[in-house]
Amino acid sequence: MQQKKGQKGFSLIELLIVVAIIGIIAAIAIPNLLASRRASNEASAIASMRTIGTAQATYLSTAGNNTTYAANLAALQGQSLVDSVLGAGTKTGYTFAVAIGATNTQFTATADPVSASTGTRHFFNDESGVIRYDAAAAATVASTPIQ
């Protein structure tokens, strides 16, 4: 006959306490993680807007013969001025679009978040090179400039 010696291991109460502590830590950490991800996506969108502005200036002085900007992102990608990810129009949770004015001597570029979890600000850029943002709606030339 075997005798039972003291059982080793954790009790159910101890395990529940550990799970509760992990839950509290997760409740504190996850919102900060999501906010950091949104900030990172917005910083990437701003950098991409700068890239588009530079690419348009380069296009104007080369392929555009100093008379026209690229009509869209595909035209910029075709001249190897933007990478294939940005050229496709969606990057790091933002959708990018480029359009030219009626005379082809002006362009606008916009970046809009795919969802509220990927970003909260909308961005705008044009031939002036000033990147503008709006937190409530699509950004325009009248929106607040980025500092």
WOTA-V733832 format. One record per backbone hydrogen bond with DSSP energy under -1.0 kcal/mol. NH is the residue of the N-H (numbers start at 0). CO is the residue of the C=O. If there is no record, write none. Layout:
((NH	CO) (NH	CO))
This chain:
((14	10) (15	11) (16	12) (17	13) (18	14) (19	15) (20	16) (21	17) (22	18) (23	19) (24	20) (25	21) (26	22) (27	23) (28	24) (29	25) (32	28) (33	29) (34	30) (35	31) (36	32) (37	33) (38	34) (39	35) (40	36) (41	37) (42	38) (43	39) (44	40) (45	41) (46	42) (47	43) (48	44) (49	45) (50	46) (51	47) (52	48) (53	49) (54	50) (55	51) (56	52) (57	53) (58	54) (59	55) (60	56) (61	57) (63	58) (64	61) (65	59) (66	63) (68	103) (75	71) (76	72) (77	73) (78	74) (79	76) (80	75) (86	82) (87	83) (88	85) (90	93) (93	90) (94	111) (95	88) (96	109) (98	107) (100	105) (103	100) (107	98) (108	124) (109	96) (110	122) (111	94) (113	92) (117	114) (118	114) (121	133) (122	110) (123	131) (124	108) (128	125) (131	123) (132	143) (133	121) (142	139) (143	132) (145	130))
